Amino acid sequence: SYYYGHYKQPSVNYDKIEPYINKYLSKEDITEEDKFLAYDQKQTFGLEAATILWHFNVRGEACYNLTEDVDGTDPWVHNNSIQWLAGFDIDLPIWNMNVNVQETGTYILGNDKITDSATELFDVDYNVNGYSNNKIVANITTSFKNDQILPELTVMYGIENGDLVVMPKIVVKPTSELALTASGMYLWNKDDNSEFAGWNKNNFVQLGACLSF
């Protein structure tokens, strides 16, 4: 697979913030080159494969992200990077259970090119826990009473950042027209440097109903 486009989240060029504000306050014309937010351009080259080994459905994906900062020396532009996914799922002979386990990861290339400590902190690729980011995700589904009761559990753990997310869910279908849902999320962070620290203490439980007629 091949993708030519832009990152979905903008990068910040801190060198341009003050000049931009000065131009704005002076009511001067603002050009694209003056803007301190930019959606970095990238090309993504990807491979994926899947097969069956015994009762396991096995799949894998890998890609290379090519950006305009090939050397990794521009702190305001994303470096090149590699990403991958490897996992499997299997149907177990009890309770119609399916277990799906995946490992996803990212590694930033050229991460040692920015040596100035002050600049490094504002580098768009900087992460206090390193330049790799790996997560293990497990999803377990099952069903009872001819698919009238459908429990589900998703667990995600961030290896480098120490995040743990647990998302239970159950759907009850007393009739073919009515579905009642109870779900929630528990989030635990190792410290303030964890990837999801900004959502700390945002655990929740929610109820829902869907009626078809």
N, C-alpha and C positions, 0 to 999 in steps of 0.2 A: 504494500500500500504506500501511497505517497500523498503528502499534504503540503500545500504552499499557502501560507497565510500569516497570521499574527497570533501572539500570545493573547489569551482572553483577559488577563489582568495587566494593567499598565505598570511600567517601570518608572521610577522617580529619579530624575537627574537633579541632585541637590545643588549643583553648581549654577543651575539656571533659575532657582527659585527667587533669589533676591533681585537679579536683573529683570525678571518677569514682573515682579511686584512694582519695581520702580517704573518700568515702562507703562504698566497699567495705571498707576497713580498719576503719571505725567500725561496720560491720554494719548500716548504714542501708538502707532500701528503695531499690532502683535502679529508676527509671522509664525508659521509652523515651526521654524527653527528656534523660536523663542520659548516655546512651550516646554514645561519641565516634566510633563507626563507623556509617555509614548508607549504604544503597543508594539513591542519588538517584533520584527519580522522573523519568520523561521521557516525552514523546510524540514519535514519529518519523513524519514525513510523507514518503513516498517515491514516486519515479517511476522507471520503467525502460523501456527500448526496445531493440529488436534488429531488424536488417535484413541483407540480403545486398547487397554492392557488389562486382560482378565475382565473383572467387573468394573474397572476404573475408566471413566471418561477423562482423558488427560489432555490439557491444552497449554500452550505457551505463546507468548508474544514478546517481541523485542523491537525497539526502535532507536534511531539516532536522530537527534535534533540538531540541525545545522543553523546557526544564527550568524549575525554580522560581526560577532566578537569571537572569531575563530581562535585568536591568541589568548583570550581571557584577560586582556589587560585593560578593558574598558569597564569600570565599576558600574556604569549606568545602563549597560546592555547585558542581557542574559548570555551566559557562556553556552558553548555547546554542551550537550548532555546525552546520556543514554538512559533508557527506561525499559523495564521488563515486567512481565507477569508470568507466573507459573502456577498451575493448580490442577485440581482434580475434583470430580464428584463421583459419588457411588450411591446406589440404591441398596439399602439394607433390608433384610427379610423380616423386619419387625416393624409394625405400626406404619407401614408405607413410608418409612423414613428415608430421606435423602440428605447426605452430608456433602457439603461443598467447601473446600479449603483452597485459598489462594494466597500467594505471596506476591506483593507488588513492590517495586523499588525504583529509585532514581539515583543517578550519580552525576554530579556536576564535574565536567572536565575542565582542566586548566585552572583549578581552584587555588593554586599557589602563586599566581602571577601578581596579585595585589598584595604588596608587602607593607604598605603604610597602614598602621593600625587604625588610625582615625578614618581613613577612606574605607578600609575593609568593613567597618561596622555598618556603613551605608551601602555597601555593595549589594546589588539586587539579588545576588545568589548567596549572600552570607547567611549562615545558620550557626548559632552558637553551639549546636550539638553535632556539627560536622557537615560535610557536603554529600552525604548519602542519606536517603530516607526510605526505610523499609517498613512495610506493614504486613501483618498476617491477618487475613479476614476469614472467618468461618461462618457458614450459614447452615442451619439445621431446620428442615421442614418435615412435618408429618401430618397425618390426618386420621380422624376417627369417625365412626358412624356414617359411613358412605359419604365422606367429604363434608359432613355437616359441622365438624369441629376441626379447625385448621390452626394448630400452634406453629409458631416460627420463632427462631432465635438467631440473631446475628451478633457476632462478637468481633471486634477489631482491636488489634494491639499494635502500637507504634514502637518498633524496636529501639531506635536511637532516641526518640523523644519521650518515651515512657508514657504514652497515652493509652487509655483503655476505654473503649466504648462498648456498652452492652445494650442491645435493642430487642426486647421481647415483644411478641405480638401474638394475638389469638383472634381468629375470626370464627364466629358462630352463626350458622345458617339454619334457623329453626324452620324456615320454609324456603322455597326456591326464589321467592320474591324479596326476602328480607335477609340482610347480612349485618350483624352487629360486630363491631371491632373494638378491641382494647389493646393499646400499645403504649410504649414508653421508651425512655432512654436514660441510662445511667452513664455519666461521664466522670472519669478520674484522670487527673494529671499528676505527673511526678513532681513538677515544680513550675515556676513561672516561665521557664524556657520551653515548655512542652508546646507542641504544634497547636493544640486545641485549648491552650490556657485561657484564651479570650472568651471561651464558652464555659468556663468553670462554674459550677453550681447552677447550671442550666438544666438539671435533670427534670424530667416531666413525665406525666401520665396523661393519656388522652383517650376519649371514648368517641365512637362514631357509629352511624347507622346509615345504611343504604337500602332504599326501598324502590323496587322496580314495579311499574304498573303500566 
